[in-house]
Amino acid sequence: MFGFRLSEASSPEECRHLTDRTTCQDTDANAIEVRALSKRFGGPTVLNEVTLDVRYGAITCLLGPNGAGKTTLMRILVGHESISRGSARIVLPEDGALADRTVGYVPDSSLVYPLLTVREHLRLVEALFGLSRFSRAQEEQFLKALGLDEHADLLASKLSKGLKKRLMLACAVRQGARVLVLDEPFDGLDPAGQEMLMSLVEQLRDQGCCVLVSTHRLDIAERVADELLVLDHGELVFSGTPTQFVRLGEPSPNKTAFEAAFAAVSRRSDSRPRLAEFDGTSP
Ligand SMILES: Nc1ncnc2c1ncn2[C@@H]1O[C@H](COP(=O)(O)OP(=O)(O)OP(=O)(O)O)[C@@H](O)[C@H]1O
């Protein structure tokens, strides 16, 4: 669906930077290393002795029920939250990419400048990271690829939730980030937007980027994930490939193999409220 190739929209210098991703980066190399990481906010432990690796050249989906600690882990990775114990580090690509451009973060809540237009956001990123400015044609092509061309001159405050997410991702891509940390990026997107985003993350993966995506959408994880991480109550309860994951589930007529595996590894899987127990509708 994305006719736009990310490398085409950049200046020759940036093209080299972007297209070299696949050749300069060992796609088995770790991009993120977390070791015995614990986090407390004063009260209960929110992340407990978490150890994991996330690699370049892969889409890694981070799954887990509400409150499992996904956002906290991502905020720690991008330096927005402190660590109580252990360590977390981003491993820079081997080609000497600039550290300040390496990590792109799309948070769960919107982080846009309300009084700047979509187009102005891209120019702000260009200025902040010292990138040569897109020509008008390149800018149009880039905006079209990200599904933002019809909204280019709208103030960010006027964008829908899904479009704000798309804008934040566009800024991370424009920045040339190699490690993309995307917190619930599919939340608020319509089906066409979801397809577009899946295609985009696959392109980024194919260029050698590390794409870490948190989601509650098991169907989307099943489609795009090369690797899966599952957090539950702050503990890492699964790390491996989708093939390894589905082996853990009990076959069930009411669940997909992914849903069955998620239920098997997640302690909260059987915590559905039983309305009948409260409202007297049980026979
Ligand atoms: N700043 C904070 N102060 C105190 N507790 C916090 C803070 N941030 C997160 N928590 C707690 O940490 C736990 C994990 O929250 P987190 O947002 O990381 O989970 P999550 O897996 O992203 O959940 P969801 O899927 O609902 O977004 C929750 O119990 C939450 O209340």
The ligand as an SDF file (V2000), in Angstrom:
LIG
                    3D

 31 33  0  0  0  0  0  0  0  0999 V2000
    3.5960    7.5780   37.3300 N   0  0  0  0  0  0  0  0  0  0  0  0
    3.0580    6.5240   37.9620 C   0  0  0  0  0  0  0  0  0  0  0  0
    2.8670    6.5310   39.2900 N   0  0  0  0  0  0  0  0  0  0  0  0
    2.3480    5.4650   39.9290 C   0  0  0  0  0  0  0  0  0  0  0  0
    1.9800    4.3280   39.3150 N   0  0  0  0  0  0  0  0  0  0  0  0
    2.1450    4.2610   37.9910 C   0  0  0  0  0  0  0  0  0  0  0  0
    2.6880    5.3510   37.2390 C   0  0  0  0  0  0  0  0  0  0  0  0
    2.7470    4.9780   35.9380 N   0  0  0  0  0  0  0  0  0  0  0  0
    2.2540    3.7280   35.8860 C   0  0  0  0  0  0  0  0  0  0  0  0
    1.8930    3.2990   37.1110 N   0  0  0  0  0  0  0  0  0  0  0  0
    1.3370    1.9790   37.4400 C   0  0  0  0  0  0  0  0  0  0  0  0
    2.1590    1.0080   36.8390 O   0  0  0  0  0  0  0  0  0  0  0  0
    1.3690   -0.1060   36.4260 C   0  0  0  0  0  0  0  0  0  0  0  0
    1.7000   -0.4110   34.9850 C   0  0  0  0  0  0  0  0  0  0  0  0
    1.1860    0.6480   34.1970 O   0  0  0  0  0  0  0  0  0  0  0  0
    1.4790    0.7350   32.6450 P   0  0  0  0  0  0  0  0  0  0  0  0
    0.7900    1.9620   32.1260 O   0  0  0  0  0  0  0  0  0  0  0  0
    2.9210    0.6040   32.4230 O   0  0  0  0  0  0  0  0  0  0  0  0
    0.7450   -0.5720   32.1160 O   0  0  0  0  0  0  0  0  0  0  0  0
    0.3240   -0.9820   30.6340 P   0  0  0  0  0  0  0  0  0  0  0  0
    0.6790   -2.4170   30.4740 O   0  0  0  0  0  0  0  0  0  0  0  0
    0.8810   -0.0250   29.6520 O   0  0  0  0  0  0  0  0  0  0  0  0
   -1.2490   -0.8260   30.7080 O   0  0  0  0  0  0  0  0  0  0  0  0
   -2.3250   -0.4840   29.5580 P   0  0  0  0  0  0  0  0  0  0  0  0
   -2.3780   -1.6710   28.6560 O   0  0  0  0  0  0  0  0  0  0  0  0
   -3.6000   -0.3190   30.3390 O   0  0  0  0  0  0  0  0  0  0  0  0
   -1.9090    0.7710   28.8700 O   0  0  0  0  0  0  0  0  0  0  0  0
   -0.0810    0.2720   36.6740 C   0  0  0  0  0  0  0  0  0  0  0  0
   -0.5040   -0.3350   37.8700 O   0  0  0  0  0  0  0  0  0  0  0  0
   -0.0370    1.7640   36.8310 C   0  0  0  0  0  0  0  0  0  0  0  0
   -1.0510    2.2130   37.6790 O   0  0  0  0  0  0  0  0  0  0  0  0
  1  2  1  0
  2  3  1  0
  2  7  2  0
  3  4  2  0
  4  5  1  0
  5  6  2  0
  6  7  1  0
  6 10  1  0
  7  8  1  0
  8  9  2  0
  9 10  1  0
 10 11  1  0
 11 12  1  0
 11 30  1  0
 12 13  1  0
 13 14  1  0
 13 28  1  0
 14 15  1  0
 15 16  1  0
 16 17  2  0
 16 18  1  0
 16 19  1  0
 19 20  1  0
 20 21  2  0
 20 22  1  0
 20 23  1  0
 23 24  1  0
 24 25  2  0
 24 26  1  0
 24 27  1  0
 28 29  1  0
 28 30  1  0
 30 31  1  0
M  END
$$$$
